[in-house]
Amino acid sequence: MRSLKYYGPGNLKLEETPVPTPGAGEVLVAVASCGICATDLKTFLRGHPKIRPGTGLGHEVSGVVVDAADSTRWKPGARVTVAPYVPCGTCPQCQRGHYSLCPHLFEELLDPGGFSEYVRVPERLTSQGMISLPDSLPFAAASFAEPVACCLHAFSSIQVDEGDSLLVIGDGVMGLLQAEIGKVLGAHPIILSGMMPQRLQKARQIADIVVDIREQDLAAVVARETAGEGADKVIVSVADAKAAQSAISLVRKGGAINLFAGMPEGSVLPLDMNRIHYDEIALTGSFGFGPKDFQKALELITTGKLNVTQLITSSVPLSDTISALEKLTRQEGLKTIVLCGAEKAGTF
């Protein structure tokens, strides 16, 4: 089979490799769809401290079970989406409900990676992170379960309620998904800021107010739309420390901020401590997701409450994955879906 492997920044190879053999409790999935995400782009451009050379890339996976070994739950032909990781469930962090902080989170992963014709799904993932898909749900839509789950985890840290004003800083795929989720939660108004014309055009179909920061004063817009108070809740979805700093001045007294985007190594956030203290601002961060987030994400997608496919600007065969990554590094398009083996996994 073919699989995309990482060997260093800018060095990816689509290789022929043996089809993995599932062991006891494991499942072999023919990958139908795998989304390209920001982590894939960062790894391609700069590398990643936790991704070793020779590792397969891709983790937003949906497909069809083709070999279930001795599994009593899964049978060949089942349409599924698979979480790229699940917590152990027994460590102190898991006992606290902090599943994304589980120290064992990445001990069992998809083998070799989602940009492959097949992946072996370890037993822990088959039991806690693999979900059946209805026939009516396209594989490409199901591949959004992982990014949506990450967004839901972020929202849980700031508790967005109906009627809350929500500011999303960042016009990438995650920022656009967060604006969509905000609508589902009843937030209003939803203000989204960014600077990429194609992305802002899509944002205008989702958010209530869209701010092009190249031409508009974001602080003035937020003040106008919130009667001068500032936004109830703010999510920083761009990897820019200055954007994170601006969020502190844009949130209202008693409001909450989530730092969603991972910042460049060594980034420092200057803080007006009195603003945090006297104005009782909650400053939080979030990473990854837990099993319930993944399940909820797929529910929102399956029921149509989230229209995730509107963010897909291209789909490519597995052989064109590297070219697609190069285009996305130039910020051409929004979401690209890699079709890893339609002839094996069904019709999209």
N, C-alpha and C positions, 0 to 999 in steps of 0.2 A: 504494500500500500504506500501512498504518498503522505508525507508529514512535513510540516514546516518547522525547522529547527533554528534556534538562536545560537550564534557563535561569538557574538560581541556586537557593539554598536555599529549599525549599518551592515552587519554581516549575517544575513539569513539565507538558508538553503532549503529548497524543497527536495527532500530526499526519499528514496525508496527504502522502506524499512519493513520488517516482518509485522504481520498483523498480530497484535497482542493476544495472548491466550488467557481467558478469564479463569481464575481459581475458584475455590470454594466460596460461595456467597457473592461472587463477582458477576458482572454483566459486560458483554461486549455490545457497544452501540455503534451503528453506522451513522456517522455524523451527517446530518442534512444541512444544518445551518449553524454558523458560528459568527457572531458579531465582532467587529474590530472595535476595541475600546481604547481609552486614553492611556491605560497602562501598557497596552501593546505598542502604542506609538512612542511613549517615553522609553520603553525598553529598546525599541528599534533605533531611536535617536541617540540615547545616552547610556543604555545599559540599565541594569537593575541589581541592587545589592543582593537580592534573594533569588535571582534567576541565573543559574550557572550555564556556561557554554555547553551546548549539546542538548539543552532543554527544549521541549516542544512548546510552542506558544498557542494561545487561544483558550478562552474559558467560558464564553457565552454560548453554550452548546444546547442544541436540540437535535433529535434524530430518532432512530428506530432500533429497538433491541433485536439483535440477530443471533445472539448466543447467551443463554441465561445459566449455563452450567447446571449447578444443582439448586438454583434459586427456587424457593417455593412461592415467591411473590411475583416474579417477572417472567414473562413468556416471550418467545420470539414474535415479532410483529407489533409489539407495543410501541406506540408513539410516546416519546418522553422528552422532558427537559431535565438537565442535570445541574445541580449547584456545583461550583468548582471546589468547594470545601465545606466541611461541617465541623462543629466543635465536638470535643470528646464527650461532653455532658457530665463529667465527674470531677473535674478540677475545681479549685476554689473560685475561679472567674466564672465558670459555667454555673456553679451553685449559686452565685450571686445574680445570674441572669445576664452576665456580660459576655455573651457568646463570641462576639468578634474579638475579644481579648484572650481567648483560649490559647494557651501556649502550644497546644497540639493541633492548632487549626489547619496547618499546612502539611501535616504528616502523611495524609493520604490525598492524592491528587489524581486528576484524570491523566491517563497514560496513553500516548505521550503528550497530548495537548489537543485543543479543539480544532486547530487548523490541520486536521488529519482526516483521512477517509474513515478511520475507525478509532474509537477510544475504549480502553478498558476502564471500567468504573469500579473502584474498590468497594469492599463490602459496606464500610461505614457510609459511603455516599449513596449506595443503592438503598440502604435502609432509611436514611434520614434526609437525603438531598435529591432524590430522583422522584419526579412526579409525572403521572400519566397525563397525556394531552388529549382533548377531544378531537375527533376527526375534522371538525370545522375550524380549528385554530391552525393557521399557517405556521410552519416551523420558524420562519423568520420572526414572526411576532413573539413566539415562545422564547426566542433567544434574548429578548429584552428582560426576562425575569430577573437575571442577575443585576443589571444596572438599576432597575426599578427597586429591587430589594435594598440596594445600597442607599437609594434616596429615601425609602421609607424608614430605614434605620436613622438617618439624619433627622427626619421630621419628628421622630419619637423623642429626640433629645431637646427639642424646643417646643413641643406640644402646640402645634398649630390648631387653633379652634375656629369654628365657623364665625365669620365676620372679622377675623384678624386680617390686618393689612400685612402683606408678605412682599419683601424685596428679595429678588434673586439676582445676585451679582455674577454675571457670566452667561454667555449666549451659546455655549456648547451643548452637546446632546444632553448632558446631565442637568444643566440649568433649564433646558426646555422641558425635560421630564419633570423637574421639580415644579415648574410653573403649572404643568398639567395636573400633578398630584395636588398642588395647592387648590386648584379648582374643585377637585373631587372632595377635598376636605372643607370646602366652603369659604376659603380665604377670599377677602375682597377689601381693597383692590389688590391685584397682583401686579407688581412693577418688576420688570426685567430690564437689566442694563447690559450693554455689550457694545461691540464696535465692528462686527463683521456683517456686511450688507445682506448676504444670503441668509445668515442665521437670524438676523433681526427681522427679515421679511417673514420667516416662519414663525418667529416669536409673536408677531402681530396677530397671528391666527390663534394664539393660545393665551397670552397675558392680556391684562386690561390696559396697561400702559407700558410702552416700550421706549427705552431711552438710549439713544445713540450717543455715547459719551464723547465722541469726537466733536459733536455739534451742540450738545445740550449739557446743562449743569444738573447732574444727578441730585445733588443736595437740594437744589431749588425745586425740582420736580417732586421729590419725596416730601418736602415741607408742604408744598401746595396740595398734594393728594392726601395728606394726613393731618390737615389743619394745624401744621406746624409742630406736631408732636414727635414725628419720626415713625418709622415702621414698627409694628408690633413684633414682627419676626423677620430676621435676615439670614439668608444662606449665602455663603461665599463659595461660589462654584468655579472660581478661576484661580490658578496657581500663581497668585500675585500678592505679596505681602502688603503692598500699598492698598490693594482692594480690601484686604482684611482690616487694615487700619481705618479705612474710610467707613467700614461697617459700624465701627464703634460710635462714630459721629452721626450715623444715619438711623440708629435704632432709638426708640422712645425710652423714657424712664420706665423701668420695670419690664423692658422687653428682653428678647433673647436672640443670640447670634449663634449660628452653627458654622464652623470652619470645615467645609466639606472637602474642598480640594486639597490634595497633598502639596505642600510647598517645597520649593527647591531646598536642598540640604543647606543648613546654616542660616535659613531665614529667621529673622528676629522681628517680633511685633512690639513696637513701642506702645505703651499703654498709659493713659491718664488714669491712674489708680483711683482718683476721686470720682471719676465718671463711673467706674465700676462700683465703687463703694456707696457713694451717696445716691446714685440713680438706680441702684440695685439691678444692674444689668447682668444677665446670665450669659457667660461666654463658654461655649461648648465646642467639642470636636467630635467627629464620627469617622469610623473606618469600617468598611465591609458591611456585613449583615449577619443576622441569625436565621435559624430555620423558619421561624414564624414569618419573618420578613419575606423570605423567598416564597412561601406559600401564599401570603397575602398579595405579593406582586403578581403572581400568576393568576390569581383570582381577579384582580383588577383588569388584567389584560384579556382574560378569557371572556369576562362579562361585557367587555367593550367600554368600560368606564374610562380606560386609558386608550387613546388611539396612537399606539406606539409606532405603527407602520408609517405614519405621516412623516416621521423623521428619517426614513430610509431614502437616501438619495442615489444609491447604486448598489447593485449586487454583482459579484464576480465569481468565476469558478476558482477552485483551489489554486490552479496554476497561475492566476493573476493576483495572488494575495500580496506579494512583495510590491508590485506596481501600485496596488490600491493603498498600501501603507505609505508609499512615497507621495501619492497625491494628497492623502490626509495630512501628512506633515506640512504640506503647503497650504493647508486649510481649504482644500478643494472638496466641497460637499460636507454633509453632516454625518450620517451613519452609513457605513458600508457593511453589507452582509456577505460573508463568504459561503458559497454553496459548495459544500465539500464532496457531495456524492449523490446528486439527485437521482441518478439512475439506480442507486442501491436503496435510497431511503424514501422514495415516493415523490409525489408531485408537490410543488411549492404553490 
